[in-house]
């Protein structure tokens, strides 16, 4: 037991909270929470300082580049590892 890192009793509340409360990140991907329009993405990513999934960040970034006059072409992909999908 002496090799274990000491833990503050106050931090245990936050460590266990993830077991009881759903992640806000997972709620973003529900039908009600998923908004891919540029104003909503700007509010989430820039004004609220939150991160986003790749398709949210890429949509916002492509809109920024297009607004600056660049030609933007979007594509879709997925990762396949060891032949497993």
N, C-alpha and C positions, 0 to 999 in steps of 0.2 A: 504493500500500500504506500510505502514511502516514495516509491518511484512515480506515482501518479501525480499529475500537476494539480496543485491546489485550486479549488473552485470557490468562487464567492457565492454565498447563498442567494444573493440578489440576482446573479446571472442565471441561476437555475430556472427562474421563472421564464426568462426569454428563451432559454435553450429548449424548454418543454413546450413552449407556445406553438411551435410548428406542428406539433402532434394534434393540437386541438383546433387550430384556426387555419382555414385554407389559405394558400398563398395567393396574394393579389395577382401575381404573374399568371397563375393558372386560370384565374377568373377572367383575365383579359382575352383568353382564347375561346370563351363561350360565345354563343351566337349573340347574346345581348351585349357583351363587352368588346367584341371585335369591330373596330372602326378603322377602315383603311383610307378614308378621305383625308386629304392633305391638311386641312385645318385641325382636325382631331389629332393627327399624328404630330403636328407642330406643337399643339398644346401639351401632349403627353411627353414628347421627347425634349422639347426646348424649355417651355414654360415650367413644367412640373419636374424637369430634370430626371425623368425616369428612363430606363433602358427600354429596349423593345426587341421583339423577335426579328429575325433577319428580313422577313418580308415587310415588316413595318419600317425598319431603318432604310432598307433599299428603296422602298416607295418614296419615302421622304427625301432621300438623297437624290434620286432620279428627278424628282420635282424641282429640287434646288438647282441641279445642273441644267435642266431644261429652261428654267427661269433665267439662267445666266447666258442662255443662247447656245448651249451645247446640244448636239444631237444625241439622244439617249435611246438605247434599245434594251428592253428588259427581256429576261429569259428566266426559265425555271429549271431547277435541277434537284437531285437528291443524292445522298451518299449511300453507296452499296459497299459493304465490307465483307470480305471473304465469300463473295457470292450470295450472301444473305440479304434479303430486302426487308 
